[in-house]
Amino acid sequence: MIPQRLKPGDEIRIIAPSTSMALVKGKQIDIAMNRLSDLGFKITFGRHCENHDEFFSSSVEERIIDLHEAITDQNVKAVLTATGGYNSNQLLKYIDYKLIAENPKIFCGYGDITSLLLAIYHKTGLITYSGPHFSSFGMKHGFEYTLRYFLEVVTNDAPFDIEPSEQWSDDAWYLEHDQRTFVQNNGYTIIQEGSATGNLIGGSLSTINLLQGTEYMPSLENSILFIEDDEETHARIFERQLQSLLQQPEVRGIQAVLIGRFQNNSQMTEPALQKIITTKQELRGVPVIANVNIGHVHPFATFPIGSQATINAIGNHIEIAIDQNRI
């Protein structure tokens, strides 16, 4: 099920199913509001999105109310999460998935929001979007690539390729708006060659693994698995997280793996990543591409979960092609 595309004049609702909006800085909000308004969108906020407790989040009940109100409000055409965090999986058993299926609309976020994106897709068949939070739109510099691919998937039906960004940055952009270090991007890295076609499944690796053994875990059959994680994930943690996922049923259905660029504090190296992948017998013969623009290193692309992708990684030729109309 593909949600209706956005057009100028449409309303986007901001909700905080993980960390509260109260932690998003005022300047970020102003920049995000102006950027989205300049695109022609109307921005509204969930009633409880600024509430918070000692865990910097609102109650489960308040977060569910905001989610369901965003879904049932016929004026709302898309839902953006305020930011990420740690606890969106608290909501999974309280979500009315039938309500979402009856009112399909764009739902976008990343990181901890992965649990919601995958659960909604699995329970309803609705394409969801691993892409920017509302707070991401508050980035003063270096947002052009992220914005381009967000608009590519939420306003357009045409097939498209995800090309590597020209530069990347791992700065804490939300702390120093005008002091950013951008690094020249050398492009994607082929860890294992090959070609494949399948449906995009993925997001934050540690968050995907929270769904193991639950009714919210989507199938890996015929999947193009895309994964990333934040700076808390160093090489040994990434290795065991990946191994855990590869012990899931239908792991032989994985057709290709896309790995997002690691944050500097993770201290992951290319030789270490190469070693980790080559030790995984479950991935023998599966194309693996690293340093893809996914997740916590900026900028990043928006990936439509459930849409069909074709991967080619042979020699010097690397292609990540997405056809949103094929699911």
ABEGO torsion letter per residue (X at the ends): XBBBBBBBGBBBBBBBABBBAAABBAAAAAAAAAAAAAAGBBBBBBAAAABBBAAGBBBAAAAAAAAAAAAABAABABBBBABBEAAAAAAAAABBAAAAAABBBBBBEBEAAAAAAAAAAAAAGBBBBBBBBAAAAABABGAAAAAAAAAAAAABABBBBBBBBABBBABBAAABAABBBBBBBAEBBBABBEBBBBBBBEEBAAAAAAABGBAABBBABGBBBBBBBBAABBAAAAAAAAAAAAABBGAAABABBBBBBBBAAAGBBAAAAAAAAAABAAABGBBBBBGBBBEABOBBBBBBBGBBBBBBBBEABBBBBBBAABX
